[in-house]
C-alpha cells in the first residue's frame, strides 16, 4: 500500500494530480480539493526563485492537499537549469515538508542520494522517465521500470509521446504485465489523451490534469473536465 499523506493510492480508483507553482494561491488549492483533485504536484522548477527560505514559504502556503514535489530538469521538459548539486540540496531542504518527491531516472548523479534521503525520511519516491520523441517498445519500457525499482523507486512513472493506437497498446501492456509493482503510466500528446482517463482504471495510480489552460505536459485536459469524465467512466469511485 502506498500513501501520500492521508491519501491511499488504490489501483483501479482514479486519482487526479494537478501542478501548482508559486503563482498560485492557497485558495486555488482549496478549490481544486473541493472539486475532487487528490494530489498537488508542486512544480518547484517553475517557481520564480529557488532560495530555500522562499521555496519553503511557498510550500507551506500551498498546503491543503497531499504533495508531490518536482524539480524537473530541462532535459525532461522542466524549468530547472542550475546545477545538479543545487537541485539535490533543494530536494533535501524540502523533503520534510512534502509527502513525496519525483526524481528522473536519468538524474544519475543525485538519484541514489535522494533515494536514501527519502527512505530515511519516510517519504515516497517517484522515479520518472519522460520520452517526448515517442514510445519505445515494451522490452525497453520494462527495462526502464526495472532500473527505476533498482534505484529505489516506490512508484515508477513512465510518460511517453503517443503517435497512434499501437503506442497506447504498448503502454497498456506495461500496466498489464507490471514490470514494477507501483506504476503511473501516461501517454503524452493529443493522441495520448485517452490514456489519462483509461489507464487509472487499469492500475495507473494517478493521472495528471491541467489547471485551466496551463498544461505542464502535452495532452493534459483541464482538471474539471478530467474529473467529470472520470466520474462518468468510474461512477463507483
C-alpha positions in Angstrom: 0.0 0.0 0.0 1.3 3.4 -1.0 0.1 6.5 0.8 0.7 10.2 0.1 -0.2 12.0 3.3 -3.6 10.7 4.2 -4.3 9.5 0.6 -4.2 5.8 -0.1 -3.3 5.2 -3.7 -5.6 2.3 -4.6 -5.3 0.6 -8.0 -8.4 1.0 -10.2 -9.5 4.1 -8.4 -8.8 7.3 -10.4 -6.7 9.9 -8.5 -6.0 13.3 -10.2 -2.9 15.3 -9.7 -2.6 19.0 -10.6 0.5 21.1 -10.9 0.9 24.2 -8.8 3.6 26.9 -8.7 4.3 29.9 -6.6 2.0 31.9 -8.9 -1.0 30.0 -7.4 -2.7 30.8 -4.1 -3.9 28.7 -1.2 -7.5 29.4 -2.4 -6.7 27.7 -5.7 -5.5 24.6 -4.0 -8.7 24.6 -1.8 -10.9 24.9 -4.9 -9.1 22.0 -6.6 -9.5 19.9 -3.5 -13.2 20.7 -3.2 -13.6 19.7 -6.9 -12.0 16.3 -6.3 -8.3 16.8 -7.1 -6.3 14.4 -4.9 -2.7 15.4 -5.2 -0.9 18.7 -5.6 2.3 18.4 -7.7 4.5 21.3 -6.6 6.5 22.3 -9.7 9.3 23.9 -7.9 11.3 24.1 -11.1 8.8 26.7 -12.3 9.0 28.9 -9.2 10.2 32.4 -9.6 13.1 31.9 -7.1 14.9 28.9 -5.7 16.3 30.1 -2.4 15.5 27.6 0.4 13.6 30.2 2.5 11.4 31.2 -0.4 10.7 27.7 -1.5 9.8 26.6 2.0 7.4 29.5 2.4 5.7 28.7 -0.9 5.2 25.0 0.1 3.7 26.0 3.4 1.4 28.5 1.6 0.2 25.9 -0.8 -0.7 23.3 1.8 -4.1 21.6 1.7 -3.5 18.5 -0.5 -1.1 15.6 -0.4 2.0 16.9 -2.0 4.4 15.6 -4.7 7.4 17.9 -5.1 9.0 18.0 -8.5 12.1 19.9 -9.6 12.1 18.9 -13.2 15.3 19.5 -15.2 15.2 20.9 -18.6 16.2 17.7 -20.5 12.8 16.2 -19.5 10.6 19.2 -20.1 11.2 21.1 -16.9 12.4 24.6 -16.0 15.5 23.7 -13.9 18.7 24.8 -15.5 21.0 25.2 -12.5 23.5 22.5 -11.3 22.6 19.1 -10.1 24.3 19.8 -6.8 22.0 22.7 -6.2 19.0 20.6 -7.2 19.9 17.9 -4.8 20.4 20.4 -2.0 17.0 21.9 -2.6 15.3 18.5 -2.6 17.0 17.8 0.8 15.6 21.1 2.1 12.0 20.4 1.0 11.8 16.6 1.9 10.5 17.3 5.4 7.7 19.5 4.0 6.2 17.2 1.4 4.8 13.7 1.1 6.7 12.6 -2.0 9.4 13.7 -4.4 9.7 13.0 -8.1 13.3 12.5 -9.5 14.1 11.4 -13.0 15.7 8.1 -13.7 18.2 9.9 -15.8 19.4 12.1 -12.9 22.2 9.6 -12.2 24.4 11.9 -10.1 21.7 12.7 -7.5 19.1 9.9 -7.7 20.9 7.5 -5.3 21.4 10.1 -2.6 17.9 11.3 -2.9 16.5 7.7 -2.7 18.4 7.2 0.5 17.2 10.5 1.9 13.6 9.8 1.0 13.7 6.4 2.6 15.3 7.8 5.8 12.6 10.5 6.0 9.8 8.0 5.3 8.8 9.8 2.1 7.5 8.3 -1.2 10.0 8.4 -4.1 8.6 8.6 -7.6 11.3 7.8 -10.2 10.2 9.1 -13.6 11.1 8.7 -17.2 9.8 11.0 -19.9 10.2 10.4 -23.7 8.9 13.3 -25.8 10.0 11.8 -29.0 8.0 8.6 -29.0 7.0 5.3 -27.2 9.8 2.7 -27.0 8.9 -1.0 -27.4 7.7 -3.0 -24.4 11.0 -4.6 -23.6 12.7 -1.2 -23.4 10.0 0.2 -21.1 10.2 -2.9 -18.9 13.9 -2.4 -18.6 13.3 1.3 -17.7 10.9 0.3 -15.0 13.3 -2.3 -13.6 16.1 0.2 -13.4 13.8 2.6 -11.5 12.9 -0.1 -9.0 16.5 -1.0 -8.5 17.2 2.8 -7.9 14.8 2.7 -5.0 11.5 3.8 -6.6 8.3 3.4 -4.6 6.4 4.4 -7.7 7.7 4.3 -11.3 6.3 6.9 -13.6 6.6 6.4 -17.4 5.3 9.1 -19.7 5.9 8.8 -23.5 4.7 10.6 -26.6 2.0 8.6 -28.3 1.7 8.7 -32.1 -1.0 6.0 -32.6 -3.1 3.2 -31.1 -0.1 0.9 -31.2 1.8 3.1 -28.8 -1.3 3.1 -26.5 -1.3 -0.7 -26.6 2.4 -0.8 -25.7 1.8 1.4 -22.7 -1.2 -0.6 -21.7 0.9 -3.7 -21.8 3.2 -2.1 -19.2 0.3 -1.8 -16.9 -0.9 -5.3 -17.7 2.4 -7.1 -17.2 3.6 -4.8 -14.3 7.4 -4.7 -14.6 7.2 -2.6 -11.4 4.7 -3.1 -8.6 3.5 0.6 -8.4 3.1 2.4 -11.7 2.0 5.7 -13.2 1.8 5.3 -17.0 0.8 8.2 -19.2 0.7 8.8 -23.0 1.6 12.3 -23.9 0.3 14.4 -26.8 -3.1 14.7 -28.4 -3.2 11.0 -29.3 -2.3 10.0 -25.8 -5.1 11.9 -24.1 -7.3 8.8 -23.7 -4.6 7.2 -21.6 -5.1 9.9 -19.0 -8.7 8.7 -18.5 -8.5 5.0 -19.2 -5.2 4.0 -17.5 -6.3 4.8 -14.0 -8.9 2.0 -14.4 -6.1 -0.4 -15.4 -3.7 0.2 -12.5 -2.0 3.5 -13.1 -2.0 5.0 -9.6 -2.8 8.6 -10.6 -3.2 10.8 -13.6 -2.3 14.4 -14.3 -4.6 17.3 -15.3 -4.1 20.9 -16.0 -5.1 24.0 -14.1 -7.2 25.8 -16.7 -5.2 26.0 -19.9 -1.9 25.8 -18.1 -0.7 22.3 -19.0 2.7 21.1 -17.8 2.8 18.3 -20.4 1.3 17.8 -23.9 -2.2 16.3 -23.9 -3.3 17.3 -20.4 -7.0 18.2 -20.1 -8.1 20.7 -17.5 -8.9 19.2 -14.2 -12.6 20.0 -14.1 -13.1 18.2 -17.5 -10.8 15.4 -16.3 -12.8 14.9 -13.1 -16.1 15.0 -14.9 -15.0 12.4 -17.5 -13.5 10.1 -14.8 -16.7 10.2 -12.8 -18.6 9.1 -15.9 -16.2 6.3 -16.5 -15.9 5.2 -12.9 -19.2 6.1 -11.2 -18.5 3.9 -8.1 -15.1 5.5 -7.4 
